[in-house]
């Protein structure tokens, strides 16, 4: 069987996410395994080209990982007819121009999110993807992780009956940077640089909600800057102009037409008292489940205990022990790597990736409307996005992913 090699320009691999999840845990393992096996038994191999602005760091990474090509001239690499795919993990403010240039050059594109700073720009990218006919994919990594795969399986099997609600808790304490170094880059806390947890996380919550429950119809949010002063990478204090916590209520409609309420708290100013950094609880008439990124536990209606509220006596029930582990029933690889493999198969097959630029545009829209809801102190409806006549790509992910 033959092996085809795809040359992938990877922009932003000097950053934490681009390096760890996409280069080290996805593309390099795929390369070391001899590529991705296709349905006909042939394989598609990958060859990364590292892009960035720091020449010394690019050279170091290339030497460390045995990568032949790297460049600080992204325009030249994108224009190279021998490059098949452009991947973007830059800061959001640079993403629109790079993705636009890549698609106009006929490159397939795979990108982190948010894809743009505004809904208008994100929709324009999706429209350009339709016009150019390239395969475009957006990282929806959480839907490939074991905990949410199990949760989605419970939904598909009708475990919950009629779904009533979803509650999510995400976050951890990010140090201010004075006495201990911050775990996140300082630009995350500057609105003028594209920072803010609403902008960062609501695009994730949109695809998680779509991919598991249904379409988001409305949002009510409160975004807050709890820590007003932080210290940057050089130890200099700066004013935090972006929100570091967001409290959201999302109104959903399932494919069956049922109304569901989701509440998700996102915070970089919370200390963790959970099994995982993010957890989602889904409650339905026939059962409930709690999923993190890896684990998922469930409780059926027939096995649900009957707690009685009595503040005068100590609790005697071990509530956590009353839930059963949901088995994986399969070996699940790194979620980023799994989606990369699916995307590469789509590129070779010449078909669209199921999580494309329109899905990303809906995420940008939800973040934008969440910010507006907080600023105006009101509920904001989420209108459907379409790309115009003939596009036909406005269906939510939950329906397409089944």
N, C-alpha and C positions, 0 to 999 in steps of 0.2 A: 504494500500500500504506500501511496505517496505522502509526503509531508510538505505542506505549504508554510512558508514563513511570513508573518506579518510584522512589519516594522512599526513600533509604537513610540511616538514622541510623547514623553512624559514630563509635563511642565508642573513645577512645584514640588519635586521630590526632595528638595532640601528642607521642606517643612515636615512637621511631625506626622500628620495624617498621610501625606503623599509618600513619605519614606516608609513608615512602619507598615501601614495597612496595604498600600497599593504596590509598592516596589518589593519590600522584603517578604511580605506574607501572601502576596498574590502573584505578581508577574514572575519573580525569580523562582518560586516553587513550580510554577507552570513550565518555565523554561527547563528547569532541572529534571522535570518528569518527562521531558521530550515533547511537550506541547499538550494540547487538548485533543482527546479522541472524538472524532465525528461519527455520525450514525453509520456511515459506510465503512468504518474501520480505518480510514485515513486519519491523519493528524494535522493540526495547525499549530506550528511553533511560533514563539514570540521572540522578538529581539528589541529590547528597549533602547531608546535614545534619550538621555537625560537632558532636560532643559531647566534653566534657571538663570539667576543674575549673579550668583557668586561662583566665579570661575574656580577658585581654590577648592571650594566644597564639592563642586561637581566633579572635578578631577579626582579628589579623594574618594568619593563614592564610587566612581567608575573603576578605579584601581582596586578598591576593596571588594567589589562584587564581580569583577571580571567582565565589565561592560565596555564595549569597544568605542561607542559613540557618545559624545556629550557636546553641548553647545550653549552659549549665552545668546545666540542669535535665533530667537524663536521664529521670526519672520522667514528667515532663510530655510529653516527646517520645515516649516509648514508649506513653503513653496516647493519643496523637493518632491518631484513626482514619484520617488521611490518610497516615500513614507505613506503608510496605509491608514494609520489611526492617530488622532491627536487626543491626548488625555490631559485634563486640566484639574489641578489641585491648588491653584493660586488663591490669593485673596479674592473675594468676590468682585471688588472694584475693577480688576483686570480681566475678568472672565468673559464678558460679553464681546469685547473686541477680539480676543483670541479665538473664541468659538466661532464667531462670524467669519473671520479670516480662514479658519480651517475648513468650514463647510463650503465656503465659496471656492476653495482650492480643491474641493472634491474629496476631502478626508472624512472618514467616519469619525465620530466624536463620542467620547465617554468622559463624563465630568462629575465632579463633586457638586454639591449644592450649598447655598442657593445658586442658581444659574445666573442670577442678575440681582441688581439692587431694587428694581421696580418691576411691577407686573407687566407694564407695557414693554419693557426690554425683554422680559422672559418670554412673553407671547411672540414677540418679533423673532426670537431665536427659534421657537417651535415652528413658526411659519416658514422660516428659512430652511429648517430641516426638512419640512414637507416639500418645499420647492426644489431643493437640490437632490432629494432622493437618497441621501446618505443614511446609513444606520446610525442612529443617535441613542445613547443610553445615559441615564442619570443614576448615580449611586443611591440605591435604596437598601443599604446593607442590613438594616435591622430586620427586614422581612425574611432574610436568609438565615438568621441566627436561630439556634435550636429552640429557645423558649417561645419565640413568636411563631415558628413553624408548627410547634405543638399546639399553640393557641389557635392558629388558623385551622388546623386539622379538626379541633373540637367544634369550631364554627361550621365547617363543611359537613361534619357528621351529624349536625343537629343536636349536639349535646346540651346546649343552653336552652332549648325551646325558644321562646320569644326573648330576644336580648333586650334588657332594660337599660343598662348603663355600663359605662367604662370609667374607671378611676385610675389615673396614672400619677406616679411620683418619680421625678427625675432630679438628680443633682447631687452635689457634694460641696464641701467647703474649699473654695479656691483662696489660698493665702494672699494677703494684700501685697506682699512683695517686700515688706520692710524687714521684719525679723526672719522670715522664711521666704524663699523664692516662690513665686506664683507658678502653678501648674499649667496655666494657660497664657498665651501671648497677650501683651498689654493692649494691642489694638482691639481685642475683644471688648474692652471697656470704654472705647472711644467711639461715639456715635459718628463722628466725622470720618472715621476710618472704616465704617461699615460694621462696627461692633454692636453688641446687644443680644441678650439671650432670646428675645422674641424673634428677631430676624434669624438667629441661628437655629433655634429648635422648632419653631412652628412649622417650618418646611418639612422637618422630620415627622412631626405629629400628623401632618396632613397625609403623607403616604402610609403611615402606620394605621391611621383611622380608615382610610380608603381601602387599604389592603386587607384589613381584618373585619371591619364592621360595615362601612358604607360611605356615602357622600356627605361631606360637611356642608350644611345649609346656612349656618349662622355661627357667629363667635361673639363672646363677651369676655373681655380680657382686662387685666390690670397689670401693667408693667411698672416695676419699681427699681430705683437705684438705692439699694440698702447701704452699700459701702461707698461714700462719696469721694474718698481719696485712696489711690493705690500707688504702687511704686513700679516703674518699668524695668526693663532688662538691664539697664545701667544703674539701677538703684536710685533713680530720680523720682520724686513724688509728682503725681499728675492728677488732675481732676477727672473722675470717672463720669463721663457724659452719657454713657449708654446704660441701659437697664441690666441688672444682674439677677433679676428674678421676674417671672411672669406667671400669673395665675389665670388659667383659661377655662371657660365653659364652652363646649362645642355641641351644637345641635346637629344630629346626624339622621340620615334616612337609609335604611338597609335596602338591599336589592328587592326584598319582599314588601317594601313600603312601610315598615315599622319605624316608629320614631325612637331614637336612642339619645340619651344625654351622656356626654363624656366630660369629665373634669380632669385636667392635667396641670400639675404644678411643676414648674421648671425653675431651678434655682442653683446659683453658684455660691449661695450664702446659707447653706443648710448642712447640718452634720448628719451623717448616714446612720439610720436605725432601720435598715432593711437588709434583706439577704443579698440584693444586688443594687447597683447604682441607679437602675431604672426598673420599675415594676408596674405592671398593668393588671388590674382586677376587672374581670367581666362578670356581670351578674345577669342571670336569666331566670325565667320561670321554672326551668327544670334543673338548673345547676349553675355553679360558679367556678371560676378558675382564676389563678394568679400566676402570671408569667413574668419572668425576668428575661435577660438575654440568653440564658442557658437552661434554667429550670422552669418547670410548669407543674403546678399542683391543682387538683380539681376536687370538687365536692358535689355529689349528686343530690337531687331533691330527697330521695329515699334515705340518704345517709346524713342528711342535715340535722344537727342537734337542735334542741329547743331551749336556748338560753333564756333565763329570766333575770330581769334587771333588779338587782338588790344591792344598793350601795352600802348597806349596813354589814355585809358579810364579805370576807375575802373571796376572790375568784378561785374556784376549785377545778374548773375545766381547763384542760391544756388545748386551747383552740387550734394551735398550729398542728397538733398531732391528729386532728380530725380530718386532714386533707390527704389525698392520695397522690403520689407522684405520677405524672403522665410520662410514659416511656417514649423514647425517641423512635424506636423501631427501625432505626437506620443510623449509619455513621454519617454525621454531618460535619463537613469541613468548615474552614474559616469562611464566614459569611461574605466578606469582600472577595475572596478568591472564587467562591461559587458563582457570584454574580458576574465577575470577569469572564469566567468560563462560558456562562450562558451568553454573554454579550459577544464573545469571539465566535461562537457557533452561529449567532445571528448574522454577524458580518460575513462569514463565509457563505451562508445560505442566501444572503441578499435580502433579508427580511428585517422588519422593524423590531427593535427591542421592546418588550412589554412595558418597561418603565422608561418612557422617553421624555422629550423636552416639554411636552404639554403637561405631563404629570408634575414636572418640576415647576412649571408656571403656576399650577394650582397651589403648590407649596409656597411660592413667593407671594401669591395673592393672599393666602391665609395669613402669612406673617405681616403683610402690609395692612390688612384689615384688622389684625390683632392690635397693631400699634395705633390704628385709628380709633378702635373701640376704647382703648385705654385713655387716649388723649381726650376723647369726647365723652367718656363715661357712659357709654350706651352699647346696646346690642347692635351688631352690624350683620346684615344678611350677606351671604357669599353667593354671588351670581355665577352661573356656569360660564366656562370659557370655551369658545369655539375659534377655529382658525379661518372661518369663512367658508364659502361654497366649495364643496368637493373635499374639504379636509376630513370631515367625519371622524374626528379623533377626540371628541369631548367626553366619551364614556369614562366613568371613574375606574380606577385601578381595581377595585374590589370585584367588578363584573368581569374585567378582562383576565384577571389572575386565576380564575377558578379552573 
